[in-house]
């Protein structure tokens, strides 16, 4: 209240106060002998500032008062903030000092009082409400990015500061959100793909085919052959088998082992070799450890040497199923026998690490670089391998659809042979005739007639091996029995056919499918062939 009263007194120019009377002569000293006694008119005259020139000409009194009022409000806001520190107090005091310098002597007493009141208010506010801000840098200020570099930096440092990388960008894409490739899409893409380097790859195959006589000579000298290089060598091995088969008289026995077959084991390999080498002298049931089975085979070959050596062709001898040292040791003993000619293909770059010096002496390999750049169509199951790598089960369906997937990746002669086998079996079922190994499919209805239907899982219609081979030769599907067995080997590896012997000891072949599945599969294969 005192402050307001002082301001009103200064503005209105009151010459008399309750406590003290002031007589101000604005016009200066009187002319009467230099006396300083004020006149009556001067006592009630509105006072004017002596510092008008400092405010500038033409500036009104209301503008001056508004300017001073704005500065007082700014100073009060700085001093009244609860979180303001000593820097704000000093700034407010500087503002008040500026006001004092501008106001000069006109209303110095009033501004002096205002300054005292503001100082007391600031001191009391700082004492009553201490600052909540602690020492050190505020939390989170370290991570703030400053738009301008701190301090004076050289131009090159300033450029890199302004073009520095921002926070890393994280994608929301995950492997779980990807749509997995199924077998239908994969085979459709493979059929539609045309390799622009087919001519070059065919030229490479012709170059490798020129080495067939050299490989035969190395076999004759007691060496084994190892083919390595980039690309599948399965087709090259098949061409070599077809080339060398008619070179011997009598015709040799050729056994092709596909090491990439998922369920392959050394026992099945030795069983096949014993059956092929010993023929009718082979025991009805082989038992014992693989080493005992190998001893039986080698002893028979030593005591009954064949007229032509037994040729063993192993595709992917370095496959995961054959990499164990015990398996490689058995294969090395097999290759060391003089009646065995062994040829193996390697697909991994580290295949020489499979054999130590002892095994290499027994194998007696001659290495040939046979780079073909051919795709690993049969060696790799792309869809299932990718699903397994991602931790998801492949969506491959068994039965007729699974066999259809396999047939799409095989050769045309393989598909024709399987179509022939399905045709023979379905014809026997449709006519209601007994199958070629003595069984009869179908049940008798109420009228005594037989009706063919889908056989039960334990009732399989089969075709005799020799009858199927004769049909295949008539249809020009295979040119020799060796070629016929090579085609059947693909079916065995993928469990697409069932082979067994009937009561008379005749080998018969069947398909592990029902009649409806066989008819559907046959229709799809015929339409695809057309």
Buried (B, 14 or more C-beta within 10 A) or exposed (E): EEEEEBBEBBBEBEBEEEEEEEEEBBEEEBEEEEEEEBEEEBBEBEBEBEEEEEBEEEEEEEEBEEBBEEBBEEBBEBBBEEEBEEEBBEBBBEBBEEBBEBBEEBBEEBBBBBBEEBBEEBEEBBEEEEEEEEEEEEEEEEEEEEEEEEEEBEEEEEEEEEEEEEEEEEEEEEEEEEEBBBBBEBBEEEEEEEEEEEEEBEEBBEEBEEBBEEBBEBBEEEBBBBBBBEBBBBBBBBBBBBBBBEEBEEBBBBBBBBBBBEEBEBEEBBBBBBBBBBEEEBEEEBEEEBBEBBEBBBEBBEEEEEEBBBBBBBBBBBBEBBBEEEBBBBBBBBBBBEBBBBBBBBBBEEBBEBBEEEBEEBBBBBEBEBBBEBBBBBBEBBBBEBBEEEEEEBEBEEEBBBBBBBBBBBEEBBBBBBBBBBBBBBEBBEEEBBBBBEBBBBEEEEEEEBEBEBBEEEEBBBBBBEBBBEBBBEEEBBBBBBBBBBBBBBBBBBBBBBEEEBEEEBBBBBBBBBBEBBBBBBEBBEEEEE
